[in-house]
Amino acid sequence: GLGLLAGIIMLILGSAGLLAVWIGRLLYGLHFFKMFSPVPYITAVFMSYLAVLLLNSLVILWCCLTTSSFLVTLLTLASYIIGQTMDDIVMFLSAPNSGVPLSQPIKITISVAKYIFPNLAAFDFKELAAHSIAIPWSDTLTMTAYAAGYSVAALSLAIMSFKRRDLS
């Protein structure tokens, strides 16, 4: 249900984006859009859809683990923020720093979070699509497998958690 709703919304928004480019081509000719190709754009929209599906599976997991809707919202927001910024944090930690070194517990926490939370930034291909740079099919297939595997794992944990819950 949630995946279908997200798919319809992504289809509407993606079509609106293509319509905007088509209108821009009509208004400005090929001056601004001479290198535009719809394939990277459609692939980037598909990758965004996969990220939304992955986040939906986390929402379902958080709903099964907690009873408070406020806590579900906070956990989902935290998952989104961590997932979007994890690449930057790992890159920052791997760069040589001349300032104050990070403590070992912080490094361990970040290392654990890197494997627990999904890397949502890896699904962001907007910059490539904006410049009509072809997105490699290997990246598309890898990210599709990653999203499917992570979603199956999160939904399996949600099912196991829900089965243990006493509903009487």
C-alpha positions in Angstrom: 0.0 0.0 0.0 2.6 2.5 1.0 4.9 1.5 -1.8 2.1 1.9 -4.4 1.2 5.3 -3.0 4.8 6.4 -3.0 5.2 5.1 -6.6 2.1 7.0 -7.8 3.4 10.2 -6.2 6.9 9.7 -7.6 5.3 9.1 -11.1 3.3 12.3 -10.9 6.2 14.4 -9.7 8.6 12.8 -12.2 6.2 13.5 -15.0 5.8 17.1 -13.8 9.6 17.5 -14.0 9.7 16.1 -17.5 6.8 18.4 -18.5 8.8 21.4 -17.1 11.8 20.4 -19.2 9.6 20.0 -22.3 8.1 23.4 -21.7 11.5 24.9 -21.2 12.6 23.4 -24.5 9.6 25.0 -26.2 10.3 28.4 -24.7 14.1 28.5 -25.0 14.7 26.2 -27.8 17.7 23.9 -27.5 19.9 26.7 -26.0 19.6 25.4 -22.4 18.5 21.8 -23.0 20.5 20.6 -25.9 22.3 18.0 -23.9 19.2 16.8 -21.9 18.5 13.1 -21.9 15.5 11.7 -20.1 17.2 8.4 -19.2 19.4 9.8 -16.4 16.4 11.8 -15.1 14.1 8.8 -15.0 16.9 6.7 -13.4 17.4 9.3 -10.7 13.6 9.4 -10.0 13.7 5.6 -9.7 16.6 5.8 -7.2 14.7 8.4 -5.2 11.7 6.0 -5.2 13.9 3.2 -3.9 15.1 5.5 -1.1 11.5 6.3 -0.2 10.6 2.6 -0.1 13.6 1.9 2.1 12.5 4.7 4.5 9.0 3.2 4.4 10.3 -0.1 5.6 12.0 1.6 8.5 8.8 3.4 9.4 7.0 0.0 9.5 9.9 -1.4 11.7 9.7 1.6 14.1 5.9 1.2 14.3 6.3 -2.4 15.3 9.0 -1.7 17.9 7.3 1.2 19.6 3.8 2.2 20.6 4.3 6.0 20.6 3.7 7.7 17.3 5.9 10.6 18.4 8.8 8.1 19.0 8.2 6.6 15.5 8.4 10.1 14.0 11.6 10.8 15.9 13.2 7.5 14.9 12.2 8.0 11.3 13.6 11.5 11.2 16.8 10.4 12.9 17.1 7.5 10.4 16.7 9.9 7.5 19.2 12.4 8.8 21.8 9.8 9.6 21.2 8.1 6.3 21.7 11.3 4.4 24.8 12.5 6.3 26.6 9.2 6.9 28.9 9.6 3.8 29.9 13.0 4.9 30.7 11.9 8.4 32.7 8.9 7.3 34.6 11.1 4.8 35.3 13.6 7.6 36.6 10.9 9.9 38.8 9.4 7.3 40.4 12.8 6.4 43.5 13.7 8.4 42.5 16.2 11.0 44.8 18.8 12.6 42.4 19.7 15.4 41.2 17.8 18.4 41.1 14.1 17.8 37.8 12.3 18.3 37.4 9.9 21.2 37.3 6.2 20.6 33.6 5.8 21.8 32.5 8.4 19.2 34.4 6.6 16.4 32.9 3.2 17.5 29.4 4.7 17.6 29.8 6.1 14.1 31.2 2.9 12.8 28.2 0.9 14.3 25.7 3.5 12.9 27.3 3.1 9.5 26.2 -0.5 9.4 22.8 -0.2 11.1 21.3 2.8 9.3 20.8 2.8 5.5 23.0 4.9 3.3 20.3 7.1 1.8 22.8 9.5 0.3 23.9 6.7 -2.1 20.5 6.9 -3.8 21.0 10.6 -4.7 21.7 10.9 -8.4 20.1 14.3 -8.9 23.4 16.0 -9.8 24.2 13.5 -12.5 20.7 13.7 -13.9 20.8 17.5 -13.9 23.8 17.4 -16.1 22.4 14.5 -18.2 25.4 12.3 -17.2 24.5 8.7 -17.7 24.1 6.7 -14.5 25.9 3.4 -14.8 23.6 0.4 -14.8 26.0 -1.3 -12.4 25.2 1.4 -9.8 21.5 1.2 -10.5 21.5 -2.6 -10.0 23.7 -2.4 -6.9 21.5 0.2 -5.3 18.3 -1.7 -6.2 19.8 -4.9 -4.6 20.9 -2.8 -1.6 17.4 -1.3 -1.2 15.7 -4.7 -1.6 18.0 -6.4 0.9 17.7 -3.7 3.5 14.0 -3.4 3.1 13.6 -7.2 3.4 15.8 -7.2 6.6 13.8 -4.3 8.1 10.4 -5.8 7.3 11.6 -9.2 8.6 12.5 -7.6 11.9 9.2 -5.9 12.0 7.3 -9.2 11.4 9.3 -10.9 14.1 8.6 -8.0 16.5 4.9 -8.0 15.7 4.6 -11.7 16.2 6.0 -11.4 19.7 3.6 -8.6 20.6 0.6 -9.6 22.9 -2.4 -8.1 21.2 -5.0 -9.3 23.7 
